[in-house]
Structures are given as structure tokens and as C-alpha cells.
Amino acid sequence: MRSTGAAPPRRRPVYALHSVDNALRLIQMLRDLGEVRVKDAAQALEVAPSTVHRLMSMLVFRGFAVQDESRVYRPGPSIGVSPVQVAWARQVQDIARPHLHALCMETGESANLMMLTGVEVRFLLTAEATGPLHADDRHGFVLPAHASAGGRAILASLTDDAVARLYDDAGRSLDADAARRLFGELRLVRRQGYAFSTQEAERGITSVAAPLRRQLPVAVSLAGPAVHAERIGGHRAIQLLLRARDRIDTDLAGRYADIA
């Protein structure tokens, strides 16, 4: 008998984890309804509103939900994001990992590896700092490229025409004022060799980033609380960031010469 191509029947796992199941159902609600209120979600899941609050807090943290001013939850940037389908992504992660950890130890701030996907950046790897005040693990986060240090660092490695095409292809064409602001910021990044951002993409977070030099849409960044802005944007931190970036570039050249 020929296969019909139909998926096998789904069965609830014997050892179902109800908290995981509830979190997944909340993601489905966000995806299908476009907005979720705590009271409605609690009724649908048959749990207390406090349970929904706790689950939603984790979804917000991982970028699957955002909360607007009316305290309604809406889909976050992590919903609907396609996989990173490039052969070199794992190789760059493996190369960068020890250098990110060293950078984190040297600066006391969290270090990240970020990749441009369309007009957004995705965090591929984080070496999380351990101090009482630090930026949390951002592995898997998605942020708008124009508002983040890592995104602007990568965009600055492209020509203005190429950047405009990226936004056109994504259906987010830049108007004259937006283009003027963004291209002005990218010219500054090209002159400095790094990008700096304070509370633009994320409230309370400051970051500085530098792009790899191997024609890859990847950047290395340092991120921390806004109260550390002076330290993160200071000469020592930037020099350590650039040194880590150069070491990643060197290791990539030595071990994966075929990567662009």
C-alpha cells in the first residue's frame, strides 16, 4: 500500500509535563489570537491567574511574548522565526565560544554572538556574566537590527544601497527620514569600527558590538545594565571586544578557510 503522506496520530505523552504543556498552549494562543489576557488564558487553561503570569514572564523573557501598555500579551519576535539554515553557523559558534567566555571574564559583562537575518539580529550564543547586575542569557533572542548595537555593526559592513534593499525585500522600506537617520548612524559605526546602543532595543540594556571581518553577517557584542554604560562604552571594554573579534576571525581563517 502506498503511503498517503499523512502524519502519524498524536498521542499525549505518558509523562506529560503540565507546565510545559500550558506554556506551549499559551504560545499557540498568542500565535492564533494575536493577543492574550491573563483572565482569559487562566480560564482556558483552568489554572490560577498567578500561574499564567509566571508562564508569561518566561515567554516574555525568551521573546515569545511582549506585554503592551494595557498589560495585554501579544506575540513576541521569537514566534514565527525560521531556523538558521546556514552551514557555517555551528562552526562559528564553536570557534567563538571560548573567546566569548574569555571576554566575559575580562570585562565582567555578558558577551554575545549575533547574526543578521533579514532586518533583525538573532543571538546565536551568550557567555553570561555572573555579577549581581548583568545582562541575562540572550541565546535565541531576536531584535530589530537598526536598534541594536550588533545589528548596526553588521549593517555597517554593507553599503547603504545593500541595506536599503534588505529593508525593501523585508517589506519594511525606509522613508527619507528613517533612511537618513540609519545611514548616518552606520557612517559613524564605519568610522569607529564598532556600534554602541543604550536602551534602544531593550529597556535597561547597554551594548557595544563589532562585526566579524570575514564577510559573514555576524557580530560580537558586550551587553550589560544601563548603569554600566560608561564602562561598557569605555576604551578598555571596546579594545577587549575588538581583540576577541580579531581572535575569532583568526581562528576561523585557520580552521575553516572555506567560510566566506
Summary of the structure (lengths in Angstrom):
residues: 260
radius of gyration: 20.5
end to end distance: 47.3
largest distance: 69.8
contacts: 784
relative contact order: 0.12
helix: 47%
strand: 17%
